[in-house]
Amino acid sequence: MAPCKKALLYGDSNTYGFDPEGGHAGGRYPPESRWPDILAAALAGTWEVAVDALPGRCLPRLDFEWADFSAAMAQNGRLALFAVMLGTNDYLSASRPDPERVGDVLEAFLSRTMAGPLAGVRTLVIAPPYLDFGADRYYGRFSTVSGELSRVMERRAVRQGADFLDAGALPLAPDGIHLLPEGHRLLADKVLAYMRRLGI
């Protein structure tokens, strides 16, 4: 049997499996309700799926963020696929909605890594699930249901030679940010379909 190829999923709380409603021990969904683990089960025997996820994580820009990324790369060895789903915290940390600001950071990250530690590694940018804050007086303006943030991220990813997948509209918890278990299952299906479509 051919050895498994290895994928690294690098993300924030939605890749970590954070449970915003606190119904599970440790504030985290069980493995069977987290999209990386669902994906890993579907790919068992052909891919090893490693996960490095941290609530609150942003796209690497500051020195400590680059150190965090470098540590993840060092711990996971030779990769066939690197998938990154970040941008939510970058977007929400600004004083006003600014998709282009997120795009700038994403493109700088890809430019630096795809010519460096990710050279020769297939790289997939996953635009995060659409944020939906409804008519909230303040956060409503940060909703991304229009898809604009995803479109900006797609343009920047493609320009740097990365693959792109839009997580899109998925079932969210009442906070408008975090995936419900059904959202995790749907996202795993999307990533699996991407991998099978490209034959990787």
Beta strands, then each sheet from edge to edge (+ up, - down):
strand 1: 5-11
strand 2: 47-53
strand 3: 81-85
strand 4: 122-127
strand 5: 163-166
sheet 1: 2+ 1+ 3+ 4+ 5+
end
